[in-house]
Amino acid sequence: MPEIANIPGIKQLWAKTKGNSEVCVAVLDGLVDLKHPCFAGANLTQLPTLVEGEASPTDQMSVHGTHVASIIFGQPESSVSGIAPHCRGLIVPIFSDSRHRVSQLDLARAIEQAVNAGANIINISGGELTDDGEAEDWLNHAVNLCRDNNVLLIAAVGNDGCECLHIPAALPAVLAVGAMGENGQPLDYSNWGQTYQTQGILALGENILGAQPEGGTIQLSGTSFATPVVSGVAALLMALQLQREKQLDPQKVRTALLETAIPCLSEDTGRCLVGQLNISGAVAHLTGETMSESEQQNSSIEASGCGCGSTPEVSLQASASPENNHEIPSDTGVVAAGTIEASVIASQPLSTTNTSDSQISSMPNNHTNGITASQPPQEMGSIVYVIGTLGYDFGTEARRDSFKQLMPAVTIENTQIPANPYDARQMVDYLAANLSEAKSLTWTLNMELTPIYALEPSGSFARDVYEAFQQLLSGEVEPEDSEEYIERVSIPGRLTGRTVRLFSGQVVPVVEPVSPRGLYGWRINTLVNSALTAVRGEQAEADDDQMRRSLSSFLNRVYYDLRNLGQTSQDRALNFAATNAFQAAITFSQAVYAGMELDSIAVTKSPFCRMDSDCWDVKLKFFDPENNRRAKKVFQFTIDVSDLIPVTMGEVRSWSSPD
């Protein structure tokens, strides 16, 4: 049985540091048994997600999540000594027995949660097998958010045993991790591919000892368990950065791990990705300090082994009696009801083998829970400002049928037919006469027909919000050429920490709009005309047609190219900039008047802000399509997103830029 302590270079790294509470690692996986003795004294916080409940030894994903977390956070002298026990941890459950697969949307949501809560490293021991390594916009946006916030995302390459790509491991800026055996060679079922040869490394992933729910220990194999080895080492390297009074730089750590990886001495070098994890080399790369020469020799000896023909097995050695040992089967393909076809699956091992001999004894589960939360979960009550379309759902067949019975029949060509509660026009008319029934619907905020949030107004203004919903829905069913047609809506609210299961089975988080203030319906035609009227006051000779094209391009680009969940500060600033088209129109007027067109939109943290505010600069860059030598024009306005309703600050500033 390989011990984590025997990984080449780890003891020498532990002599320098076992972590720092300023380094935060988020684990996106199954539920974790935080009462396990190995976590006693660990600095862990569990964030509220779409997965609820507690870890159970009969829940395969709880076993998976508890094991992964223990490899990083297991405390010294416990049954499982983790790699970075003194680092802070965020537990972000995304898998459960009923959710072996999650949509890319839900994975993106969890990544954004982790970034917002202060993660420096995000560990994802799962992924989705793809033909081309391309992700949906949701996931691309979340990965870009990690890059922009200097967060290192580490993900498993998967256990399909093929030259194939998993996402998010194959996405740019992600550090991909494959699994190798004790002999230093890649396990037969660890995936490989061209992309991984520039951004992937191998780490020990065979018979890794870890915790299991309710106090036991277990050995598991696969890329899922090699990934937290790399995440733990990366966390220690960041702790070294802090020791040397340097700023945390996860991307430098990623570079150090990749550039110092030890190539495999094998004919099929592609299966080795960039190479093997080289702890001593990474330390030297970051600090200039060399570790013991004997340790570096051990690393080379490990790399020279063969053993490529090993059988992919998972050895389970539980502390319980042999008859209580249980198997973790390979992925069953169970898809949570209501998820879209694209899904992310926990990187399960291919097969399991029970062993009753050479059992591992574990500490009895009689410790008090010594886990300390370094900060409360930030998602409870956090602000959302999101753009999409309004929809409704019934939740159950019974609720749907109750509406069908209560709604009046409709007459079409002198023929009376039963009401159809799925017909939004009929629902609008029914709610106009029976507004109290709006509370019986599950209102949703959708993007491209995909529900993102459930909307549940409450409090003194709940009736006013439901009335606004009815009016917005009424505008959405108008003909597109109508002045009353509403193409999109903007919804401010607060995440409640609760979830709702829709009729399809999809689970979505609940947002509470606290008042009708800030609820906007995008009547595009009216919006553009009003903005043009405002512009004419500034630029009497502005080209209306060009202004209309530029303004429409801006609105569509925010919605389609830059669409987001509206949770992060920069996303709320961007969404408000799109909603506040009057501000954008004033900005456009000078550039459009000069014959320029919109080139790019960027949101950056503002260096100037009021006390207790959260200010972001929205920069609109314009270019001359007929003269590429002409300097680009940059316009910037600042938005404070600290309140439920964002506000603009100061005047629009502008300057010329060569690029």
N, C-alpha and C positions, 0 to 999 in steps of 0.2 A: 504493500500500500504506500503510494507516494505521499509524503507529508509536505504541506505548503512550505514548512521550514527548510525543506531540502531543495527547494527551487534555487538553482545557482544564483548567487548574489543577494538573496533575500536577507540572510542573517547579517551580512555586512551593511545592507541598507537599514535594517532595523537598529543596528548599532548607532546609526546617525539619527534616525527618527522613526517613530511609529505613527506619525500623523500629526495633524494640527486641526483644531476645531474651526479654524478659518477656512479650511478646505472642505468643501461640501460635495458629496457624491450622492446622486439620485439613482435609485434602483427602480426601473420600470419593469415590473414582473408580476408574479402572483402575490397573494396575501402572505404576509410574514408573521410568524409567531413571535411577537416582540417580548413575550414572557419566557422565552427559552433562556435557560441559564447562561448560554454563551453571550447573550446580549445584555446581561446585568452590568450596568454602568455605562453602556454605550449611549452615545449622543444621537438618538434617532427620533425623527418626527414622521408620522404617517399623514399624508395629505388625503383629503376627501376626494374620491374619484367616483367613476361609474360603477366600480366594484365595491360592494358592501359586504359586511359580515366579518367573521374572524377566521384565522387560519385553522385548518383541520388536517389531521394526519391522513384522512380519507380523501382529501381534495388534492388531486395530483398537482394542480398548479400552486397550491399552498406549499407542498413539498418542494416544488421547483423554486418558488420565490424565497422560502426560508433558507434553502441551501445556498442560493446565489448570494443573498444578503450576508450570510454567515462567513462566506469566503472573504468578504471585505471587512465586516465589522465585528466578527467574533473576538471576544476579549481575551487578553493574555491569561494563561493558567486555567482557562475554561476547557470544556470538551472540544471546542473548535477555536483555534487561534487564528483570527483573521489577519489579513495582510495590512490593513490600515485601521487598527482599532481606535485610534485617537482622533480620527477624522469625523466630521459631522455627517450624518446620513439623512436622506429623505426617502421614505418608502412610498412609492406611487403605484398602487395596485392597478394593473390593467388586465390581467388574466385571472380566470377562475374556472372551475370545472364546467360551468355553463357558458364560459367565454374563452374556450381554447383559442379562438380566433377573434381578433378585433379589427375593425376597419382602420384604414390609414387615417381617416379623420380622427378617430378616438386616440390613436397613437400620437398624432400631431397635437391633440388637445393635452395629452399627458406631458409631452415634451415642453409645451409652453408653460404648463403648471410648474414644472421643475425649474425652468429658467426664471420664472417670476419669483420662485421661492428661494433663489440664490444659489442654485447648483453650479458648480464649476466643472463637474464631470457627470455625464448621464450614461448609465449602463443599461443596455437593452439586449437581453439574452433571448432574442426572438427576431423574426423577420418574415418576409413574404418572398417566395420564389417567383422571379419574373423572367421574361424572355430577354428583355433589353436593359434591365437595371434602372428603368425610369419609374418615378413615383408620381402620385397625384399631386396636384397643386398644394393641398393642405400640408402634406408631409414635406414637400420641398420648402414651403414657407417656414415650417418649424425648424428644419435643418439650417436654413439660412439665418433664422433667428439665433440659433446657437452660434453660428459663425460670427454674426454681428456683435454678439454679446460675449465673445471669447469664451465659449463653453465647449468643452471637448465631448463629443458624442462617440461612444465606443459600442460597437454592435457585433453580434455573432454572424459568421458567414453561413451558418446552417449545416445540417447533417444529412444532406441528400446524396453525398458521395459522387458529385458530378461537377463538371466544369460549367458552373451556372452561377447566377447572381441573385443574392438576397438583398432586399431593401429593408431597413435603411443602410445596411453595411456597405452597399455598392455606391451610395450617394457621395458626391464630392464633400470633402472636409470631414468625413466620418472615418474613424480608425476601425478597420475591420479586424476581427480576431478569428483565427482557425485553431483547431485543437491538434496537439501532438501527444504521442505516448511517452512513456518513461524512457524509451530508447532515443528520443529526440526527433523521431520521424513523424510526419503528419498521419493522423488516423485515417483509415480507409474512407470513412464516411464524412470527413471534413471537406466542405466544398472548396473549390478553387476557381480562378478565372483571371482573365487579363487585367481587369480593373484592380483586383486584389494584389497584383504584383507591384503596384505602386503605393497602395494604402492599407495593406494588411500584414499582420504578423501572426506567428504561431506561438501559443503558450500551452503549458501543460493542461490537458483536459481529460486525462484518463484516471479513473478511480479516485476522484477528488473527495476528500473527507469534508463533510459539511453537516449542518444542523438539519433536523427534521422536526415538524411540529410536535409539541407535547414533550420536549426534552430529550429526544434521542439524537443519534448521529447516523449518517448514511453516506455511502460512497456512490458517486454518480460520475458518468462520463459524457462528454459531448462538448460542442462549441459553446453551449450555454454556460458551462462551468469554467471554460478557459477564459471567457470574456471578463468575469469579475476578477480573475487573477491580474489581467492587464489593467483593469480599472483601479484595483488596489495599488498596484505599483505606480501608476500615473499619479494617484493621490499622494503617495509618499514623495514622489519627485517634486510635486508642487509644494509640499511641506518643506522640502529642502530649499526651494526658491525663497520661501518666507524666512527660513533660518539665515539666509544670506542677505536678508533685508532687501529683497527684490520683490517686485509686484508679481502676483500670480499670473502666469502666462501659459494657459493650457496648450496653446498651439505650439509653443516651443517644446513642451513636453512631448507632444505628438511627433514633432520633427525629430527629437532625440531618439524616441523609440524606433522610428522607421529607419533613420540613417545609421543606427548602430546594430540593427538586427543581424544575426549571424546566418549566413546562407547555409542551406542544407547540402550535405555531401551526397547528393542523390542524382540519378540520371534525369528524373522528372522534376526539375527544379520548380516548374510552375505550380506544383502542388504545395510548395513550401511558402507560397506568397512572397513577401519581401525577404523573410527569414524568420529566425527564432527570436523570441524575447531575450534581450541581452541587458540585464539590469546593471551590471558593472559598467558596460559601455555607455548606457544612457546617463548614468551618474556622471561619468567623466565628461560626456558631451555637454551636460548642463553646467557642471561646476568646475571642470578642469581638474578635479581630484580623481586620482586613480585608486581603485580598490585593490585588494590583495592579488598578486600575480597568480597564485594557486587557484583562486576563484575563477579567474578568466580562463585558465586552462581547463577547469572543470566544464565550463560552458562549451568549449570547443570539443571536448570528449563527448558530451551529450549530443552534439550536433552530428557526430560521425557515425552514429548508430544506424542500423538498418531497420528491419521489422515492419516494412510496408505492407506485409500480408496479414497483419493482425486482424482479428475478428472484432467488429464493433460491439462491445458489450458494456453493460452497466452493472457493476457489482454492488449489490445492496447489502450493507452490513449494518443492521440496526442494533441498537442497544437492547431491544426487547428480545424475548425468546424467539427461537426459530419459527415457531408456528405463527408468530405475529408479523413476520416479514411480509412485505407486500411489494408488488411490482408496479413500476410506472410504465405503462405501455407506450408504444410509439404513437405519434399523432394520429388520432382517430378521424380527423377531418371534421369533427363536430364544429358547426358554425353557429354562433349565437343568432337566434332568430332576429331577422330584421337587418343584419349587417349586409353591406353590399358585397359583391363578389370579391373585390380586392380586399385582402385581409392580411393581418400580421399574426404569425403563429409562434408560440414559444418554441425555441429550438430544442425539441425533445430528442433524446437518444433513440437510436434505431431499435434496440432490443434490450431486454433486461435479463439478468441472471441472479437468482437468489442464492446466497451462500449462508450456510448455518454454522460453519466452523470459523475459527479465528474471529470471534465476535469482538466488537469494540464496546467497551463499557463507557457509559456516559455518566455525567454528574446527575444526581437525583434532582428532580424538579421541585426543590424546596426553597429556592432563593426567592426573596422578595423582588419585585420588579423594580430595578434600579435605573430604568431608562429615564433620561432627562431630555426634555424638549428644549432645544436652544432658542426656539421661537415658535409661537403658535402658528398653525396653518394659516397662510395668508389668503387662501382661496375663499374661505367663508366670508361672505359679504363683500368680496372684491368687485370692482366696478367693471361693467361691460358696456361698450358702445359699438354696436354691430350693425352692418348693412345687409339687407337681404329682402326676401319677400315674406309676406304674412300668410300663414296657413292654419289649418285646424285639424284635429285628430279626435277620434272617439275613444281610443284606449281599449274598449271591449266591444264585442258584438251586441251585448245587452244595451250599452249606452247608444250605439248606433241605431239599434232598432227602436229605442225610445224616441229618438228624434224623428225617425221615419213615421212613427205613429202620431206624434204631436204636430208635425208640420202639415199644413193644409195641402190637399191635392191640387195639382195644376191642370189648367185646361189648355190643350194644344189643338187648334183646328176643330173646336167644338167637341173634343174628346177629353174627358177627365181621366188623368192618370195619377197613380200614387206619387207622393213626394219622393224626391231623391236627395237624401242629405249630403251626398257627395257633390251635388251641383252647387257651386259657390254662389251663383245668382239666387237660387232658391233660399240658401242659408242666409244671405244678406237680407232678403225681404223678411224672412221669418224673425231674424234678430231685431230688425227695425221695429217690429211690432211686439217683440217679447225679449227685451234686452236682458232680463234676468237670466234667460237661458244661456247667455254667453258664458256664464261661469261653469256650466256643465260641459263645455268643450275643453279640450286640451289645445290651447293656442300654441303655434310653433313659429319659429323664425327659420326660414329655409334659405339654402343657397343651392341653386341649380336642382331644385326639387328634393334636395336632401335636408331633412330636419337637423338643425344644429342645436337649437335650444327649445325647451318648453317655456312658455311665458305664463306666469301666474301672478296677476295683480292682486294686491291685498292692501288692507288698511283703509283709511278714510276716503282715498281717491280711487278705490278699486272700480266703482261703477263708472267713473269718468274715463278710466283707462279702457274698460270694456267697450264703452261707447266709441272711443277713438279707434279701437280695433275694428268695430263694425263699419265705421266710416272708411278706414283704410282698405278693408277687404272689399267694400263697395267700389272704391276707385280701381282696385286691381282687376275687377271683372268688366270694367268699361272698355269699349273699343280703343285700340291703340291710337287712333287719330283724334280721340276725344280730348278736349281740354281738361277733363276730369280724370283722365287715365293716370293711374299711379303705377309706375314701373318698379319702384323699390321703396323700402321703408328703412328708417333709421330708428333703432331702439336703444335707449339708455336703460340700464338697470343694474341690479346687484345679483351675483351668484348666491344662491341660498345654501349650497352644499347638499341639496337633495337632488334626486333623480326621478324621472318618470319613464315608465315603459309604454311605448306607443302601440297602436293596434298591430303594427307589423312585427313587434317584438323588439324593435330598436330602443335602446336606453339612452336618454339624453339628459343633460343637466338642466336644472330649473333656474331661470332668471326671473327676478321680481322687478317689474317696472313699478316704481313707487308712485308715479303720478303721470298725467298726460303731458306734463312739461317735457319738452325734448323729443316727443314722438313726431317724426316727420314723414310725410308721404312725398316721394319724389315725383311730382308732376313735371316730367321732363320738359314738355313744351312750354308750360307756364314758367318753369324755373329758368329756362334759357332766355325767354322773352323778358322776364323781370331783370335778369342779370344784364342783358343788353341795354335795357333802359337805364340801369345804374351806370353802365360804362359810358353811355352817350353824354352823361354829365361830366365825365372826365376827358373823353376823347370824342369830340363832335364829329370827326371824320373817320371813325372806326369802321372797318369793313364788317358789316353784319354777318355776311355769309361765312367769312373766314373765322370770325369770332364764334359763331354757332358751331362750326366744325371743331375748333379748338376746345371749346367748353364741353361739347359732347364727348370728345376724345378723352378729356381729363376724367369725366365721370365714368365712362365705360372702362377706362384703364384701371381705375381704382377698384371697380367692382369685379372685373374679369381677371386682369393680370395680377392685381395686388390684393385680391380678396383674402380675408383673414377672419379670425374668430373674435376680434375686437376685445381681447383680454389684456394684451400688453399695452403699456403706455404709448409706445410709438404707433401701434395699430389704431388705438383710439384717436390719436392725433390725426392720423391719415384719414380715418373715416369721417372725422368731424370736418376736416378740410374739404372733403368731397361734398359733405352735406351743406356746408356753408359756401355754396357756390358763388354767392355775391362777393365774398372776399377774393375767391379765385378769379372771378371775372374782372375785378379791378386790377388784379395782378396781370391778367392776360392782356388787358387793353393796350398797355404800352408796347409789349412785344409784338402783338398781332398788328398793331398800327404800323410797326416797322417791318412787316412782312415776314415775321418769324413764326415757327411752329413749335409745339411742345415736344421736348426731347426726353426728359426723364423727371421722375419724382423721387425725392429722398427725404427721409425723416431722421434727424439726429438730435441727440440730447442737447438742449440749449445751455450754454455756459452762464447765462444770466437768467435769474428767476427770482420770484418773490419768496419770502420765507414760507415754509410749509406748503409749497406748491410743487408741481411736477410739470416742467415746461419742456416743450419739444419744438424744434425748428423744422418747418416744412419748406423744402427748397424745390422750386419749379425751375427747370432749366430749359431754355429755348434755343433753337438753332435756325440758321437761314438755309432752307433747302436748296437755294439756288447759288449759294456761295459758301463752300465749306471752309474757306479761309477766314471768314468773318468770325469774330469772337462770339462766344455764346453769352446769352444774357441770363443771369440768375436772379430770381426773385425769392425772397424769404419772408415768411411771417411766422410768428411764434404762437403756440397754442398751449394753454395750461389745462391739463387733463386731471388735475387732482380732485375735482368735483364730479358729481354725476353727470352734469352737463358741461362739456369743455367750453372754454372761452378763448377768444383771440386776444393777444396782448400787443399793444403798441402799433406802430405803423409798418406798412410793407417796406422792406429794404431791398435794394437791387444793386447789382454790380456786373461788370463784364468779366468773363472767364475764358482763357484760351482753350480749355478742354471741357 
